């Protein structure tokens, strides 16, 4: 897979993630989204040395 193809796929994933985030915030599910982001960052930081 070439670099431009990887960039397109990454852009599509980012765009879909941002779209779902906006939909979640619009539906007043901000507490769930914030808890989810907090859990993701906790696990990401836990793996650091």
N, C-alpha and C positions, 0 to 999 in steps of 0.2 A: 504494500500500500504506500503510495507516494505521500509526500508532505502536504500537498494541497488537499488530497482526499481526507487526510487526518484532520486538517483544519476545518473542513466543511462538516465532518461528523462531530467534531468538538463544538463547533458553533451551533449546530442543530440541537445537541444535547443541552447546551447552555440556554438556548432560547426556549426549549421546552421546559426546562427547570424554572426559569424566570416566569414563564407563563403560568405554570402551576402555582408558583408562589403568589403571584398577583391574584389568581383566582381564589386561592385560600384566604388571602387578606380581604378580598372583596366579600367573601361569604362569612366574614367575621370569625374565622377560625385562626386568628392570629396567635392565640395561646398555644394551640397545637403545633403550629409552625415554629414558634419560638422554642418550645420544648424539644421538637425534633432537631432543630439547628443546634441547640445546646448539647444534646446527646451526641450528635455527629462530631462536634468540636471536642467534646470530652474524650471520645474514643480516638480521635486523631492526635490529640495532645498526649494521651497515655502511651502511645507508641514511641514518643520521642525519648532520646537518651537523657 
